Amino acid sequence: MAVYRAFVTITLKKGVLDSQGKAVASSLHDMGYGKLEEVRVGRYVELALEAASHDEALTMTESICDDLLVNDLIEERRIEVVTGP
Amino acid sequence: MAVYRAFVTITLKKGVLDSQGKAVASSLHDMGYGKLEEVRVGRYVELALEAASHDEALTMTESICDDLLVNDLIEERRIEVVTGP
């Protein structure tokens, strides 16, 4: 068993209205950032988990995403798994 | 002028209590994920912006982080800038 770290980035699928991103973009425009074209806001989750292999750590992370972290209807995820605590 | 995309990952500094992460970890333990050691929850922001160069895009993104996105007292940020819409 070794310790792995999984980095999960969760974003809204393209086409899903990102009201939080639009609010941030609007604030930034008001603050003078005229060259800003778009803002999309998502979530980021870091997991530390024990697993026998990189593949097992990845499978466990995908399962955790399915069970709790990600709403597949409107969100998509990117997962990166690295070795080490 | 070209369009750049900036990816900003914002996490709580080490040592700052991550109550949201602890809540997620507790839920996952209750769901049977006993090998999970730690969860840290952060934010993720994607920006699309016009700039004359990669450096200008990075500088603008850092300025946006300072002005609105990141609370430097308790949070840290990682920025990646790439070319393209």
Backbone of each chain as nested JSON, in Angstrom:
{
  "chains": [
    {"id": "A", "residues": [
      {"number": 1, "name": "MET", "atoms": {"N": [0.836, -1.208, 0.0], "CA": [0.0, 0.0, 0.0], "C": [0.874, 1.262, 0.0]}},
      {"number": 2, "name": "ALA", "atoms": {"N": [0.511, 2.179, -0.826], "CA": [1.23, 3.454, -0.857], "C": [0.203, 4.586, -0.832]}},
      {"number": 3, "name": "VAL", "atoms": {"N": [0.687, 5.765, -0.563], "CA": [-0.212, 6.918, -0.544], "C": [-0.146, 7.626, -1.899]}},
      {"number": 4, "name": "TYR", "atoms": {"N": [-1.305, 7.909, -2.429], "CA": [-1.412, 8.634, -3.696], "C": [-2.192, 9.925, -3.46]}},
      {"number": 5, "name": "ARG", "atoms": {"N": [-1.922, 10.889, -4.294], "CA": [-2.722, 12.119, -4.286], "C": [-3.484, 12.211, -5.606]}},
      {"number": 6, "name": "ALA", "atoms": {"N": [-4.766, 12.507, -5.505], "CA": [-5.586, 12.685, -6.697], "C": [-6.067, 14.132, -6.745]}},
      {"number": 7, "name": "PHE", "atoms": {"N": [-5.9, 14.755, -7.904], "CA": [-6.339, 16.131, -8.119], "C": [-7.532, 16.108, -9.065]}},
      {"number": 8, "name": "VAL", "atoms": {"N": [-8.662, 16.577, -8.598], "CA": [-9.893, 16.524, -9.387], "C": [-10.354, 17.949, -9.69]}},
      {"number": 9, "name": "THR", "atoms": {"N": [-10.488, 18.259, -10.967], "CA": [-11.007, 19.554, -11.389], "C": [-12.389, 19.345, -11.984]}},
      {"number": 10, "name": "ILE", "atoms": {"N": [-13.372, 20.033, -11.435], "CA": [-14.765, 19.842, -11.837], "C": [-15.278, 21.136, -12.446]}},
      {"number": 11, "name": "THR", "atoms": {"N": [-15.757, 21.051, -13.678], "CA": [-16.282, 22.243, -14.348], "C": [-17.665, 21.949, -14.917]}},
      {"number": 12, "name": "LEU", "atoms": {"N": [-18.419, 22.996, -15.12], "CA": [-19.702, 22.83, -15.792], "C": [-19.469, 22.469, -17.254]}},
      {"number": 13, "name": "LYS", "atoms": {"N": [-20.312, 21.579, -17.788], "CA": [-20.211, 21.249, -19.205], "C": [-20.472, 22.491, -20.053]}},
      {"number": 14, "name": "LYS", "atoms": {"N": [-19.856, 22.512, -21.222], "CA": [-20.147, 23.596, -22.154], "C": [-21.644, 23.604, -22.44]}},
      {"number": 15, "name": "GLY", "atoms": {"N": [-22.218, 24.769, -22.518], "CA": [-23.648, 24.867, -22.778], "C": [-24.474, 25.02, -21.516]}},
      {"number": 16, "name": "VAL", "atoms": {"N": [-23.884, 24.654, -20.358], "CA": [-24.594, 24.852, -19.097], "C": [-24.3, 26.274, -18.604]}},
      {"number": 17, "name": "LEU", "atoms": {"N": [-25.357, 27.007, -18.27], "CA": [-25.179, 28.395, -17.832], "C": [-24.366, 28.45, -16.544]}},
      {"number": 18, "name": "ASP", "atoms": {"N": [-23.287, 29.234, -16.568], "CA": [-22.421, 29.397, -15.401], "C": [-22.702, 30.766, -14.787]}},
      {"number": 19, "name": "SER", "atoms": {"N": [-23.705, 30.822, -13.924], "CA": [-24.119, 32.122, -13.384], "C": [-23.029, 32.721, -12.494]}},
      {"number": 20, "name": "GLN", "atoms": {"N": [-22.306, 31.862, -11.768], "CA": [-21.234, 32.369, -10.914], "C": [-20.121, 32.989, -11.772]}},
      {"number": 21, "name": "GLY", "atoms": {"N": [-19.79, 32.312, -12.867], "CA": [-18.773, 32.846, -13.774], "C": [-19.2, 34.171, -14.385]}},
      {"number": 22, "name": "LYS", "atoms": {"N": [-20.486, 34.27, -14.753], "CA": [-20.971, 35.519, -15.341], "C": [-20.924, 36.656, -14.308]}},
      {"number": 23, "name": "ALA", "atoms": {"N": [-21.219, 36.325, -13.042], "CA": [-21.159, 37.344, -11.99], "C": [-19.731, 37.836, -11.786]}},
      {"number": 24, "name": "VAL", "atoms": {"N": [-18.773, 36.898, -11.79], "CA": [-17.367, 37.284, -11.634], "C": [-16.927, 38.136, -12.823]}},
      {"number": 25, "name": "ALA", "atoms": {"N": [-17.3, 37.724, -14.046], "CA": [-16.92, 38.48, -15.241], "C": [-17.491, 39.894, -15.193]}},
      {"number": 26, "name": "SER", "atoms": {"N": [-18.743, 40.005, -14.756], "CA": [-19.384, 41.311, -14.67], "C": [-18.668, 42.214, -13.661]}},
      {"number": 27, "name": "SER", "atoms": {"N": [-18.32, 41.647, -12.504], "CA": [-17.571, 42.414, -11.497], "C": [-16.237, 42.889, -12.058]}},
      {"number": 28, "name": "LEU", "atoms": {"N": [-15.538, 41.985, -12.751], "CA": [-14.219, 42.337, -13.27], "C": [-14.31, 43.396, -14.366]}},
      {"number": 29, "name": "HIS", "atoms": {"N": [-15.353, 43.312, -15.205], "CA": [-15.549, 44.373, -16.2], "C": [-15.753, 45.715, -15.509]}},
      {"number": 30, "name": "ASP", "atoms": {"N": [-16.595, 45.712, -14.468], "CA": [-16.838, 46.957, -13.729], "C": [-15.554, 47.504, -13.101]}},
      {"number": 31, "name": "MET", "atoms": {"N": [-14.638, 46.588, -12.786], "CA": [-13.382, 47.003, -12.16], "C": [-12.352, 47.438, -13.2]}},
      {"number": 32, "name": "GLY", "atoms": {"N": [-12.716, 47.379, -14.491], "CA": [-11.821, 47.901, -15.518], "C": [-11.128, 46.854, -16.369]}},
      {"number": 33, "name": "TYR", "atoms": {"N": [-11.413, 45.6, -16.14], "CA": [-10.787, 44.551, -16.949], "C": [-11.587, 44.353, -18.239]}},
      {"number": 34, "name": "GLY", "atoms": {"N": [-11.417, 45.268, -19.175], "CA": [-12.212, 45.246, -20.39], "C": [-11.811, 44.153, -21.363]}},
      {"number": 35, "name": "LYS", "atoms": {"N": [-10.577, 43.644, -21.228], "CA": [-10.102, 42.643, -22.183], "C": [-10.467, 41.221, -21.782]}},
      {"number": 36, "name": "LEU", "atoms": {"N": [-11.211, 41.112, -20.703], "CA": [-11.635, 39.794, -20.245], "C": [-12.848, 39.353, -21.054]}},
      {"number": 37, "name": "GLU", "atoms": {"N": [-12.767, 38.187, -21.643], "CA": [-13.857, 37.732, -22.514], "C": [-14.827, 36.789, -21.812]}},
      {"number": 38, "name": "GLU", "atoms": {"N": [-14.309, 35.918, -20.974], "CA": [-15.189, 34.929, -20.361], "C": [-14.582, 34.412, -19.067]}},
      {"number": 39, "name": "VAL", "atoms": {"N": [-15.435, 34.088, -18.115], "CA": [-14.997, 33.454, -16.866], "C": [-15.869, 32.22, -16.634]}},
      {"number": 40, "name": "ARG", "atoms": {"N": [-15.224, 31.11, -16.325], "CA": [-15.961, 29.901, -15.936], "C": [-15.439, 29.491, -14.56]}},
      {"number": 41, "name": "VAL", "atoms": {"N": [-16.351, 29.237, -13.651], "CA": [-15.96, 28.888, -12.284], "C": [-16.254, 27.413, -12.038]}},
      {"number": 42, "name": "GLY", "atoms": {"N": [-15.302, 26.73, -11.429], "CA": [-15.489, 25.318, -11.112], "C": [-14.994, 24.995, -9.717]}},
      {"number": 43, "name": "ARG", "atoms": {"N": [-14.876, 23.713, -9.437], "CA": [-14.396, 23.28, -8.136], "C": [-13.115, 22.463, -8.313]}},
      {"number": 44, "name": "TYR", "atoms": {"N": [-12.353, 22.401, -7.233], "CA": [-11.1, 21.659, -7.247], "C": [-11.023, 20.862, -5.957]}},
      {"number": 45, "name": "VAL", "atoms": {"N": [-10.743, 19.585, -6.067], "CA": [-10.687, 18.73, -4.885], "C": [-9.398, 17.917, -4.923]}},
      {"number": 46, "name": "GLU", "atoms": {"N": [-8.656, 17.94, -3.813], "CA": [-7.459, 17.114, -3.671], "C": [-7.756, 15.982, -2.702]}},
      {"number": 47, "name": "LEU", "atoms": {"N": [-7.455, 14.756, -3.104], "CA": [-7.652, 13.602, -2.232], "C": [-6.294, 12.969, -1.924]}},
      {"number": 48, "name": "ALA", "atoms": {"N": [-6.105, 12.518, -0.686], "CA": [-4.971, 11.657, -0.349], "C": [-5.555, 10.307, 0.027]}},
      {"number": 49, "name": "LEU", "atoms": {"N": [-5.106, 9.255, -0.65], "CA": [-5.7, 7.944, -0.396], "C": [-4.655, 6.845, -0.492]}},
      {"number": 50, "name": "GLU", "atoms": {"N": [-4.941, 5.767, 0.239], "CA": [-4.068, 4.591, 0.21], "C": [-4.551, 3.64, -0.867]}},
      {"number": 51, "name": "ALA", "atoms": {"N": [-3.608, 3.14, -1.666], "CA": [-3.992, 2.186, -2.699], "C": [-2.788, 1.315, -3.016]}},
      {"number": 52, "name": "ALA", "atoms": {"N": [-3.068, 0.169, -3.628], "CA": [-1.997, -0.775, -3.961], "C": [-1.26, -0.362, -5.222]}},
      {"number": 53, "name": "SER", "atoms": {"N": [-1.915, 0.43, -6.06], "CA": [-1.292, 0.822, -7.324], "C": [-1.905, 2.133, -7.812]}},
      {"number": 54, "name": "HIS", "atoms": {"N": [-1.242, 2.726, -8.781], "CA": [-1.734, 3.949, -9.419], "C": [-3.131, 3.706, -9.994]}},
      {"number": 55, "name": "ASP", "atoms": {"N": [-3.303, 2.55, -10.649], "CA": [-4.606, 2.241, -11.25], "C": [-5.708, 2.136, -10.208]}},
      {"number": 56, "name": "GLU", "atoms": {"N": [-5.401, 1.513, -9.063], "CA": [-6.411, 1.389, -8.014], "C": [-6.772, 2.768, -7.461]}},
      {"number": 57, "name": "ALA", "atoms": {"N": [-5.765, 3.628, -7.33], "CA": [-6.026, 4.992, -6.833], "C": [-6.931, 5.746, -7.811]}},
      {"number": 58, "name": "LEU", "atoms": {"N": [-6.658, 5.577, -9.106], "CA": [-7.477, 6.242, -10.125], "C": [-8.913, 5.71, -10.106]}},
      {"number": 59, "name": "THR", "atoms": {"N": [-9.056, 4.396, -10.003], "CA": [-10.39, 3.789, -9.961], "C": [-11.171, 4.27, -8.742]}},
      {"number": 60, "name": "MET", "atoms": {"N": [-10.48, 4.326, -7.587], "CA": [-11.145, 4.788, -6.366], "C": [-11.582, 6.244, -6.523]}},
      {"number": 61, "name": "THR", "atoms": {"N": [-10.727, 7.063, -7.128], "CA": [-11.065, 8.478, -7.322], "C": [-12.272, 8.627, -8.249]}},
      {"number": 62, "name": "GLU", "atoms": {"N": [-12.301, 7.824, -9.319], "CA": [-13.458, 7.89, -10.234], "C": [-14.744, 7.485, -9.531]}},
      {"number": 63, "name": "SER", "atoms": {"N": [-14.63, 6.478, -8.682], "CA": [-15.788, 6.025, -7.927], "C": [-16.276, 7.109, -6.956]}},
      {"number": 64, "name": "ILE", "atoms": {"N": [-15.332, 7.774, -6.309], "CA": [-15.681, 8.871, -5.387], "C": [-16.362, 10.013, -6.146]}},
      {"number": 65, "name": "CYS", "atoms": {"N": [-15.867, 10.297, -7.351], "CA": [-16.5, 11.329, -8.179], "C": [-17.943, 10.937, -8.512]}},
      {"number": 66, "name": "ASP", "atoms": {"N": [-18.124, 9.676, -8.926], "CA": [-19.469, 9.203, -9.273], "C": [-20.404, 9.269, -8.073]}},
      {"number": 67, "name": "ASP", "atoms": {"N": [-19.88, 8.893, -6.893], "CA": [-20.738, 8.739, -5.718], "C": [-21.075, 10.06, -5.024]}},
      {"number": 68, "name": "LEU", "atoms": {"N": [-20.155, 11.033, -5.13], "CA": [-20.392, 12.239, -4.322], "C": [-19.992, 13.555, -4.983]}},
      {"number": 69, "name": "LEU", "atoms": {"N": [-18.848, 13.561, -5.655], "CA": [-18.275, 14.867, -5.999], "C": [-18.86, 15.508, -7.254]}},
      {"number": 70, "name": "VAL", "atoms": {"N": [-19.216, 14.688, -8.239], "CA": [-19.537, 15.234, -9.563], "C": [-20.968, 14.886, -9.971]}},
      {"number": 71, "name": "ASN", "atoms": {"N": [-21.683, 15.859, -10.441], "CA": [-22.992, 15.644, -11.053], "C": [-22.796, 15.505, -12.564]}},
      {"number": 72, "name": "ASP", "atoms": {"N": [-22.801, 14.263, -13.031], "CA": [-22.463, 14.003, -14.439], "C": [-23.439, 14.619, -15.428]}},
      {"number": 73, "name": "LEU", "atoms": {"N": [-24.623, 14.972, -14.957], "CA": [-25.599, 15.574, -15.869], "C": [-25.124, 16.932, -16.366]}},
      {"number": 74, "name": "ILE", "atoms": {"N": [-24.525, 17.698, -15.476], "CA": [-24.163, 19.063, -15.863], "C": [-22.669, 19.361, -15.713]}},
      {"number": 75, "name": "GLU", "atoms": {"N": [-21.916, 18.436, -15.093], "CA": [-20.503, 18.719, -14.832], "C": [-19.607, 17.699, -15.52]}},
      {"number": 76, "name": "GLU", "atoms": {"N": [-18.368, 18.127, -15.777], "CA": [-17.363, 17.185, -16.242], "C": [-16.138, 17.304, -15.35]}},
      {"number": 77, "name": "ARG", "atoms": {"N": [-15.317, 16.245, -15.347], "CA": [-14.189, 16.201, -14.413], "C": [-12.908, 15.847, -15.133]}},
      {"number": 78, "name": "ARG", "atoms": {"N": [-11.807, 16.333, -14.569], "CA": [-10.482, 15.886, -14.996], "C": [-9.777, 15.357, -13.759]}},
      {"number": 79, "name": "ILE", "atoms": {"N": [-9.163, 14.2, -13.883], "CA": [-8.501, 13.578, -12.733], "C": [-7.028, 13.382, -13.057]}},
      {"number": 80, "name": "GLU", "atoms": {"N": [-6.162, 13.748, -12.099], "CA": [-4.74, 13.453, -12.217], "C": [-4.308, 12.784, -10.918]}},
      {"number": 81, "name": "VAL", "atoms": {"N": [-3.634, 11.646, -11.044], "CA": [-3.188, 10.92, -9.855], "C": [-1.666, 10.89, -9.839]}},
      {"number": 82, "name": "VAL", "atoms": {"N": [-1.061, 11.242, -8.702], "CA": [0.392, 11.174, -8.562], "C": [0.738, 10.386, -7.302]}},
      {"number": 83, "name": "THR", "atoms": {"N": [1.95, 9.86, -7.285], "CA": [2.422, 9.123, -6.122], "C": [2.876, 10.095, -5.042]}},
      {"number": 84, "name": "GLY", "atoms": {"N": [2.704, 9.684, -3.789], "CA": [3.3, 10.469, -2.708], "C": [2.294, 11.147, -1.837]}},
      {"number": 85, "name": "PRO", "atoms": {"N": [2.644, 11.388, -0.582], "CA": [1.711, 11.926, 0.404], "C": [1.465, 13.416, 0.211]}}
    ]},
    {"id": "B", "residues": [
      {"number": 1, "name": "MET", "atoms": {"N": [-2.968, 41.4, -30.832], "CA": [-3.778, 40.866, -29.737], "C": [-4.207, 39.429, -30.034]}},
      {"number": 2, "name": "ALA", "atoms": {"N": [-4.056, 38.584, -29.088], "CA": [-4.509, 37.194, -29.229], "C": [-5.313, 36.824, -27.996]}},
      {"number": 3, "name": "VAL", "atoms": {"N": [-6.03, 35.72, -28.125], "CA": [-6.815, 35.249, -26.981], "C": [-6.014, 34.199, -26.211]}},
      {"number": 4, "name": "TYR", "atoms": {"N": [-5.971, 34.368, -24.925], "CA": [-5.305, 33.405, -24.051], "C": [-6.326, 32.84, -23.069]}},
      {"number": 5, "name": "ARG", "atoms": {"N": [-6.053, 31.645, -22.598], "CA": [-6.857, 31.07, -21.52], "C": [-5.971, 30.918, -20.293]}},
      {"number": 6, "name": "ALA", "atoms": {"N": [-6.496, 31.345, -19.162], "CA": [-5.765, 31.199, -17.9], "C": [-6.553, 30.268, -16.988]}},
      {"number": 7, "name": "PHE", "atoms": {"N": [-5.857, 29.293, -16.421], "CA": [-6.465, 28.335, -15.503], "C": [-5.935, 28.629, -14.104]}},
      {"number": 8, "name": "VAL", "atoms": {"N": [-6.812, 28.974, -13.204], "CA": [-6.407, 29.362, -11.846], "C": [-6.969, 28.346, -10.852]}},
      {"number": 9, "name": "THR", "atoms": {"N": [-6.089, 27.736, -10.089], "CA": [-6.499, 26.804, -9.039], "C": [-6.206, 27.45, -7.69]}},
      {"number": 10, "name": "ILE", "atoms": {"N": [-7.239, 27.561, -6.863], "CA": [-7.12, 28.28, -5.592], "C": [-7.371, 27.287, -4.464]}},
      {"number": 11, "name": "THR", "atoms": {"N": [-6.406, 27.186, -3.566], "CA": [-6.553, 26.258, -2.431], "C": [-6.248, 26.993, -1.14]}},
      {"number": 12, "name": "LEU", "atoms": {"N": [-6.767, 26.46, -0.043], "CA": [-6.427, 27.002, 1.256], "C": [-4.968, 26.68, 1.563]}},
      {"number": 13, "name": "LYS", "atoms": {"N": [-4.269, 27.623, 2.202], "CA": [-2.898, 27.359, 2.614], "C": [-2.872, 26.202, 3.604]}},
      {"number": 14, "name": "LYS", "atoms": {"N": [-1.753, 25.485, 3.6], "CA": [-1.578, 24.447, 4.612], "C": [-1.696, 25.083, 5.998]}},
      {"number": 15, "name": "GLY", "atoms": {"N": [-2.377, 24.406, 6.893], "CA": [-2.521, 24.94, 8.248], "C": [-3.843, 25.652, 8.456]}},
      {"number": 16, "name": "VAL", "atoms": {"N": [-4.48, 26.051, 7.34], "CA": [-5.799, 26.678, 7.453], "C": [-6.849, 25.571, 7.474]}},
      {"number": 17, "name": "LEU", "atoms": {"N": [-7.733, 25.621, 8.446], "CA": [-8.751, 24.578, 8.588], "C": [-9.66, 24.547, 7.361]}},
      {"number": 18, "name": "ASP", "atoms": {"N": [-9.774, 23.37, 6.758], "CA": [-10.625, 23.207, 5.577], "C": [-11.879, 22.449, 6.009]}},
      {"number": 19, "name": "SER", "atoms": {"N": [-12.865, 23.197, 6.491], "CA": [-14.053, 22.544, 7.05], "C": [-14.847, 21.822, 5.967]}},
      {"number": 20, "name": "GLN", "atoms": {"N": [-14.869, 22.401, 4.758], "CA": [-15.576, 21.749, 3.655], "C": [-14.906, 20.41, 3.297]}},
      {"number": 21, "name": "GLY", "atoms": {"N": [-13.582, 20.422, 3.271], "CA": [-12.85, 19.185, 2.986], "C": [-13.102, 18.13, 4.048]}},
      {"number": 22, "name": "LYS", "atoms": {"N": [-13.134, 18.572, 5.308], "CA": [-13.383, 17.618, 6.395], "C": [-14.79, 17.026, 6.287]}},
      {"number": 23, "name": "ALA", "atoms": {"N": [-15.752, 17.848, 5.879], "CA": [-17.124, 17.358, 5.727], "C": [-17.206, 16.322, 4.608]}},
      {"number": 24, "name": "VAL", "atoms": {"N": [-16.517, 16.61, 3.487], "CA": [-16.51, 15.653, 2.374], "C": [-15.834, 14.354, 2.802]}},
      {"number": 25, "name": "ALA", "atoms": {"N": [-14.691, 14.454, 3.498], "CA": [-13.979, 13.254, 3.957], "C": [-14.849, 12.43, 4.892]}},
      {"number": 26, "name": "SER", "atoms": {"N": [-15.558, 13.098, 5.792], "CA": [-16.431, 12.4, 6.733], "C": [-17.552, 11.666, 5.997]}},
      {"number": 27, "name": "SER", "atoms": {"N": [-18.169, 12.327, 5.031], "CA": [-19.211, 11.679, 4.229], "C": [-18.669, 10.45, 3.514]}},
      {"number": 28, "name": "LEU", "atoms": {"N": [-17.477, 10.6, 2.908], "CA": [-16.915, 9.484, 2.138], "C": [-16.554, 8.314, 3.049]}},
      {"number": 29, "name": "HIS", "atoms": {"N": [-16.055, 8.617, 4.252], "CA": [-15.785, 7.537, 5.212], "C": [-17.071, 6.789, 5.533]}},
      {"number": 30, "name": "ASP", "atoms": {"N": [-18.124, 7.55, 5.792], "CA": [-19.414, 6.921, 6.107], "C": [-19.922, 6.074, 4.941]}},
      {"number": 31, "name": "MET", "atoms": {"N": [-19.523, 6.452, 3.725], "CA": [-19.966, 5.695, 2.543], "C": [-19.073, 4.484, 2.284]}},
      {"number": 32, "name": "GLY", "atoms": {"N": [-18.055, 4.285, 3.12], "CA": [-17.242, 3.083, 2.989], "C": [-15.85, 3.283, 2.415]}},
      {"number": 33, "name": "TYR", "atoms": {"N": [-15.477, 4.534, 2.141], "CA": [-14.133, 4.801, 1.61], "C": [-13.142, 4.928, 2.767]}},
      {"number": 34, "name": "GLY", "atoms": {"N": [-12.762, 3.767, 3.346], "CA": [-11.909, 3.769, 4.532], "C": [-10.465, 4.121, 4.235]}},
      {"number": 35, "name": "LYS", "atoms": {"N": [-10.059, 3.968, 2.973], "CA": [-8.646, 4.211, 2.639], "C": [-8.367, 5.672, 2.291]}},
      {"number": 36, "name": "LEU", "atoms": {"N": [-9.396, 6.481, 2.414], "CA": [-9.228, 7.903, 2.124], "C": [-8.614, 8.595, 3.335]}},
      {"number": 37, "name": "GLU", "atoms": {"N": [-7.516, 9.304, 3.127], "CA": [-6.83, 9.92, 4.268], "C": [-7.173, 11.384, 4.457]}},
      {"number": 38, "name": "GLU", "atoms": {"N": [-7.314, 12.098, 3.368], "CA": [-7.535, 13.54, 3.506], "C": [-8.235, 14.087, 2.268]}},
      {"number": 39, "name": "VAL", "atoms": {"N": [-9.057, 15.093, 2.467], "CA": [-9.689, 15.79, 1.347], "C": [-9.469, 17.289, 1.56]}},
      {"number": 40, "name": "ARG", "atoms": {"N": [-9.042, 17.967, 0.52], "CA": [-8.936, 19.435, 0.55], "C": [-9.775, 19.968, -0.613]}},
      {"number": 41, "name": "VAL", "atoms": {"N": [-10.616, 20.921, -0.324], "CA": [-11.499, 21.468, -1.35], "C": [-11.042, 22.886, -1.706]}},
      {"number": 42, "name": "GLY", "atoms": {"N": [-11.0, 23.16, -3.002], "CA": [-10.606, 24.489, -3.453], "C": [-11.509, 24.97, -4.577]}},
      {"number": 43, "name": "ARG", "atoms": {"N": [-11.086, 26.034, -5.234], "CA": [-11.851, 26.584, -6.341], "C": [-11.004, 26.537, -7.612]}},
      {"number": 44, "name": "TYR", "atoms": {"N": [-11.703, 26.593, -8.732], "CA": [-11.028, 26.558, -10.02], "C": [-11.694, 27.591, -10.918]}},
      {"number": 45, "name": "VAL", "atoms": {"N": [-10.9, 28.442, -11.53], "CA": [-11.454, 29.495, -12.377], "C": [-10.724, 29.499, -13.717]}},
      {"number": 46, "name": "GLU", "atoms": {"N": [-11.486, 29.497, -14.798], "CA": [-10.929, 29.614, -16.144], "C": [-11.251, 30.991, -16.695]}},
      {"number": 47, "name": "LEU", "atoms": {"N": [-10.24, 31.681, -17.183], "CA": [-10.442, 32.999, -17.779], "C": [-10.072, 32.941, -19.26]}},
      {"number": 48, "name": "ALA", "atoms": {"N": [-10.834, 33.633, -20.085], "CA": [-10.435, 33.869, -21.473], "C": [-10.207, 35.364, -21.601]}},
      {"number": 49, "name": "LEU", "atoms": {"N": [-9.024, 35.745, -22.045], "CA": [-8.712, 37.187, -22.103], "C": [-7.848, 37.513, -23.312]}},
      {"number": 50, "name": "GLU", "atoms": {"N": [-7.987, 38.767, -23.743], "CA": [-7.175, 39.264, -24.855], "C": [-5.921, 39.913, -24.307]}},
      {"number": 51, "name": "ALA", "atoms": {"N": [-4.8, 39.569, -24.924], "CA": [-3.545, 40.177, -24.487], "C": [-2.568, 40.174, -25.649]}},
      {"number": 52, "name": "ALA", "atoms": {"N": [-1.536, 41.023, -25.53], "CA": [-0.551, 41.135, -26.607], "C": [0.474, 40.011, -26.533]}},
      {"number": 53, "name": "SER", "atoms": {"N": [0.635, 39.412, -25.367], "CA": [1.641, 38.37, -25.21], "C": [1.253, 37.457, -24.053]}},
      {"number": 54, "name": "HIS", "atoms": {"N": [1.935, 36.317, -23.987], "CA": [1.741, 35.377, -22.881], "C": [2.018, 36.065, -21.546]}},
      {"number": 55, "name": "ASP", "atoms": {"N": [3.089, 36.848, -21.493], "CA": [3.451, 37.54, -20.251], "C": [2.369, 38.517, -19.817]}},
      {"number": 56, "name": "GLU", "atoms": {"N": [1.808, 39.252, -20.791], "CA": [0.751, 40.201, -20.437], "C": [-0.473, 39.467, -19.908]}},
      {"number": 57, "name": "ALA", "atoms": {"N": [-0.788, 38.314, -20.513], "CA": [-1.932, 37.525, -20.044], "C": [-1.701, 37.042, -18.613]}},
      {"number": 58, "name": "LEU", "atoms": {"N": [-0.466, 36.62, -18.327], "CA": [-0.14, 36.152, -16.979], "C": [-0.225, 37.289, -15.971]}},
      {"number": 59, "name": "THR", "atoms": {"N": [0.309, 38.446, -16.344], "CA": [0.267, 39.601, -15.45], "C": [-1.172, 40.017, -15.164]}},
      {"number": 60, "name": "MET", "atoms": {"N": [-2.022, 40.012, -16.212], "CA": [-3.424, 40.384, -16.022], "C": [-4.113, 39.38, -15.089]}},
      {"number": 61, "name": "THR", "atoms": {"N": [-3.816, 38.106, -15.286], "CA": [-4.435, 37.071, -14.445], "C": [-4.012, 37.241, -12.982]}},
      {"number": 62, "name": "GLU", "atoms": {"N": [-2.728, 37.537, -12.769], "CA": [-2.266, 37.739, -11.386], "C": [-2.957, 38.933, -10.753]}},
      {"number": 63, "name": "SER", "atoms": {"N": [-3.12, 39.978, -11.549], "CA": [-3.8, 41.173, -11.056], "C": [-5.261, 40.862, -10.704]}},
      {"number": 64, "name": "ILE", "atoms": {"N": [-5.929, 40.072, -11.547], "CA": [-7.32, 39.682, -11.281], "C": [-7.401, 38.85, -9.996]}},
      {"number": 65, "name": "CYS", "atoms": {"N": [-6.421, 37.973, -9.802], "CA": [-6.385, 37.183, -8.557], "C": [-6.252, 38.104, -7.351]}},
      {"number": 66, "name": "ASP", "atoms": {"N": [-5.32, 39.06, -7.431], "CA": [-5.105, 39.989, -6.312], "C": [-6.357, 40.807, -6.025]}},
      {"number": 67, "name": "ASP", "atoms": {"N": [-7.037, 41.243, -7.102], "CA": [-8.139, 42.189, -6.945], "C": [-9.445, 41.53, -6.525]}},
      {"number": 68, "name": "LEU", "atoms": {"N": [-9.641, 40.269, -6.915], "CA": [-10.965, 39.686, -6.661], "C": [-10.961, 38.215, -6.264]}},
      {"number": 69, "name": "LEU", "atoms": {"N": [-10.147, 37.41, -6.939], "CA": [-10.368, 35.964, -6.826], "C": [-9.767, 35.316, -5.592]}},
      {"number": 70, "name": "VAL", "atoms": {"N": [-8.614, 35.822, -5.154], "CA": [-7.855, 35.102, -4.128], "C": [-7.673, 35.947, -2.873]}},
      {"number": 71, "name": "ASN", "atoms": {"N": [-7.937, 35.351, -1.733], "CA": [-7.624, 35.972, -0.454], "C": [-6.248, 35.482, -0.008]}},
      {"number": 72, "name": "ASP", "atoms": {"N": [-5.226, 36.341, -0.218], "CA": [-3.848, 35.909, 0.006], "C": [-3.549, 35.566, 1.465]}},
      {"number": 73, "name": "LEU", "atoms": {"N": [-4.388, 36.021, 2.367], "CA": [-4.149, 35.721, 3.781], "C": [-4.293, 34.224, 4.054]}},
      {"number": 74, "name": "ILE", "atoms": {"N": [-5.272, 33.605, 3.42], "CA": [-5.543, 32.2, 3.739], "C": [-5.472, 31.278, 2.525]}},
      {"number": 75, "name": "GLU", "atoms": {"N": [-5.352, 31.865, 1.33], "CA": [-5.38, 31.024, 0.131], "C": [-4.101, 31.163, -0.681]}},
      {"number": 76, "name": "GLU", "atoms": {"N": [-3.799, 30.112, -1.458], "CA": [-2.712, 30.213, -2.426], "C": [-3.248, 29.821, -3.793]}},
      {"number": 77, "name": "ARG", "atoms": {"N": [-2.522, 30.242, -4.839], "CA": [-3.034, 30.058, -6.193], "C": [-1.948, 29.475, -7.087]}},
      {"number": 78, "name": "ARG", "atoms": {"N": [-2.422, 28.718, -8.073], "CA": [-1.537, 28.28, -9.16], "C": [-2.164, 28.76, -10.454]}},
      {"number": 79, "name": "ILE", "atoms": {"N": [-1.343, 29.347, -11.325], "CA": [-1.837, 29.906, -12.577], "C": [-1.137, 29.228, -13.741]}},
      {"number": 80, "name": "GLU", "atoms": {"N": [-1.912, 28.818, -14.739], "CA": [-1.343, 28.312, -15.985], "C": [-1.995, 29.088, -17.127]}},
      {"number": 81, "name": "VAL", "atoms": {"N": [-1.169, 29.614, -18.02], "CA": [-1.707, 30.375, -19.153], "C": [-1.35, 29.654, -20.447]}},
      {"number": 82, "name": "VAL", "atoms": {"N": [-2.338, 29.47, -21.306], "CA": [-2.086, 28.844, -22.61], "C": [-2.668, 29.724, -23.716]}},
      {"number": 83, "name": "THR", "atoms": {"N": [-2.139, 29.561, -24.912], "CA": [-2.629, 30.305, -26.071], "C": [-3.906, 29.662, -26.586]}},
      {"number": 84, "name": "GLY", "atoms": {"N": [-4.78, 30.497, -27.132], "CA": [-5.935, 29.933, -27.829], "C": [-7.237, 30.185, -27.12]}},
      {"number": 85, "name": "PRO", "atoms": {"N": [-8.307, 30.25, -27.897], "CA": [-9.617, 30.605, -27.36], "C": [-10.24, 29.438, -26.58]}}
    ]}
  ]
}
